[in-house]
Amino acid sequence: MPAYTSLEAELHDPFWASEESPELEWLDALLTEFPGRSLEVGCGSGRLLLPLRRKGHPIEGLEPSPDMLELCRRQAGDLDPVLHAGRMADFETTVRYRSILIPAFTLQLSPDAETDLQRMRELLTDDGVLYLTVFRPFAELEGDLPENEWYPDHGIELPDGSRATLETRHRIDRRQQILHREHHYRLEKDGTVREHRSEQTIRWFEPRQLAGILKRTGFRIERAVADFDESLPVTEDAQIITLVARRSSGS
């Protein structure tokens, strides 16, 4: 099944709401520091984009899932955001952006991160910056989550009284640094059940590997922090890596 359709799209934001993340505040600070037109890659249903628009930032969205874009438009109200349907590698526009944001591990869904980053660099102004967050799947790598077995991933009660659950099964290709996930979504209310299944391929990067990719694609890292804590440098123990990189001059 295509990614982020049906229940996977509908339940994405409710499930994310159950997980605390300071990323919205980080993005707000970045866009305040680097004012100008910006692009969020993988904007989804607007979980980050719409609050940033409400704060006055001229941010646009890029998203390949029609279902997620429809949810974003429905939730936007009078904000009327500029939304583009498509993927990083084949996104065509004459616009240049002061900042491009790839938050929430979106880059790790790409089958070719270097090609996508090269394209994003082309879309930046000469003084443009890239914001990027990636994670390393320690729970799967260290065996905290069982491989090749279904396990409960999320479970929430929604305001309308329905019960939403997600079960996940994964397998790991350590040599290729790929995590394959299967998802089983279920929504039940008053005896009526909806179900949806999807698959997801996630690639992870070690810190030095990520730095090399950014250098090869024309970026210079200016800031790098671990686990959304500015006091923590990026080391081999970092689970979440957040970077701000400047568009390098030259090629």
N, C-alpha and C positions, 0 to 999 in steps of 0.2 A: 504493500500500500504506500502511496506517496506520503511524505512527511508532513506533519502538522495539518492534517485534515480531520474533519469530523470531530469526534470526542477529544482527540489529541489537541486540536486547536481550542475547543471550548474550555477544556480543563487546564490548559497551560497556565493561565494567570492565577486561578484559584490555588493550584498546587504551588506555584512560585510564592504566592502571598504567605504561605505557611513557613517559608524559609527566609530568615532575616538576611539582608544584604545591604551594605552601604553604597552600592554602585550608583544609585540615582544621585546621591549627594556628591560623589566623586565626579560624575559627568557634569552636574550643574557647575561645580567649581572650575572644571576644565573649560567649559564653554564661556564662562565669565572671564577667565584668563585669556582665552583666545576667541574673542568675539568675531562673528561673521557667519556666513552660511556653513552649515554642517550637514553631514549625512550619517544616519545610523544604519548600519548594515545588519540585516536580520531583525528588522524592527518589530516583526510579529504583529500582535494585536495592539501595540502601542503602550505596553506596560512601562517602558522608560520614555519613549518618544513623547507621549501626550503630556505627562507632567512637565517635561522640559519645554514643550511648546507653551504650556500655561505660564511658565516662568518668563516667557518672552524670548526664548532662544529661537532663531530662524533655522530650525532643524527639519530635514526631509528624511524620508524612510525608504529603504530598499528591502523588498521581501519577496521570495519566490512562491509562497503559499497563497493562493487566492482566498482560502478560508480565513487565514490570519489577516489579510488585508481587509476583507469584508468586516471582520470584527473590529479592526482599528477604525475604519470609517464610521461604523455604527456607534462606537464609544467616543468619537472625537467631538460630537456636538457641533458647536459653532467654531471650533478651532480650524477646520478645513485644512488639514496638513497636506503637504505635497508628498504623495506616495508613488513609488515606482515599483512595478512588478518585474522581477528578474533576479539574477544571481550576480555575484561579484564579477566573475570573469567576463561576462558578456554584457555588462551594463554600459549602455551608450548614452552620452549626454555631452552637451557643449559647456555645461556648467563646471566651474572649478570651486572646490570647497576649502575653507580655512581649516576645517577639521573633519576627519572621518573617524567614526566610532564603531568598533567591532567588539561590543561587550558581551557578557553572558555566554562566553565560550563558543560563540558563533563560528569563529574561524576553524574550530576543530571538526566541524561538519563538512568542511570543504575537502574534496578529493585531491585538490592541488593548491595548497596554501601559497606556494611561491607565485604561481600565475595570478592568483587573486590579489596578493599583496602588490605585485607589479602593476596591476590595473588600478588599484586604489591609489598608488603613488602618482600615476598619471592624472588622476582627478583632483589632486591637491594643488593649492596655490604654492608659489615658491616658498612662502613662509608657513606652509601648512603643517599640521601635526596629525599623527595617528594615535588613537587610544585603543588599546587591545588588552583583553583579559582572557587567559586560558587557565585550565586546571589540569592536574595530574591525578588519575583515578586510583589513589592510594588504597581505597577500601577494596577495590577489585584486585589490584596488584598484590596486596598483602593478605588476601584471603579472608578479609572480614565479611565479604559477601560471597556466597557460594557460587562457584562457576557451574554453568549448565544446569542450574536449578532455578525454578520460579521462586521469588521471594516478594513479600509485600514492600512496595516502594513508597506509596502515598495512600492516605485515607483521610477524607474530610467530609463533614456535613455542610451542605450548601444552604444558603438562606431560605430556599424554597422547600427545605425539608428532605431533599434528595441526598443520597449517599454516593460519593464518588471514590473509587479506588483505582489504584494502578499496581499491577504486578509486573516485575521485570525479570528477565533471564539474560545472562550475558556469557560471552566467551572472549578470551583474550589472545591476541597474536602479539606476543612480546617482541618478536624479531622485527615486525613491521610497525610496532607501536600503535596498534589498532585495537579498539574496544568495540565489539559488536553487541548491540543490545536489541532484544525483542521486548515489546511493550504490549500489555493487555489492559485496556481501559474498560471500566465498567461503571455505569450510572444507573442507580435503582431508585424509583420513587413509586410508592403506592402499588407495588407488585409489578410494575413495568420496568423492564431491563433493557438498556442499550449497551452494546459492546463494540469495541473497536480494537484492532490489532495493527501494530506498525513495527518497523525495524529502523534502526539507527546505527550509523557507523561513525565512531568518534576517533580521531587521531590525537595523540598527545605528543608533547615536545619536552625534552629536557632543556634546562635553562640555557646551556651553551649552544645547543642545537637551535633554539629559537633565536638567540642573538645572531647566529650565523645566517639564518634565513632572512632576518630583517636587514642585515648588512648587504647580502646579495641582492635584495630587492630594492635597494636604494634608500634605506632608512638609517638614521643614527639615533640610538637609544639615549634619551635624556633623563628618564626616571624609570626606576624599576623597584617595585615593592612586593613583598610577600603577604598574602592572606589579608589584604586590605589594611595593613598596619604600616604606617609610614616609618615606624622605627625599625622595621624588619627588612633587612636586605634580602635579595633573592639568592638563596643557596640551594643545594641539592635536596634539602628537606622541605622546600616551599611547595605547598599544595596548590595555591592559587597565585598566579603571577599576573600582575598588572603593569603595563608598560605605557609610557608616552614616548613616542619616537618622532623625531623631526625629519622632514623630507630632505634628504641629502642633495647637495648641488651636484651637477654633472649628469652622468648617465641615469 
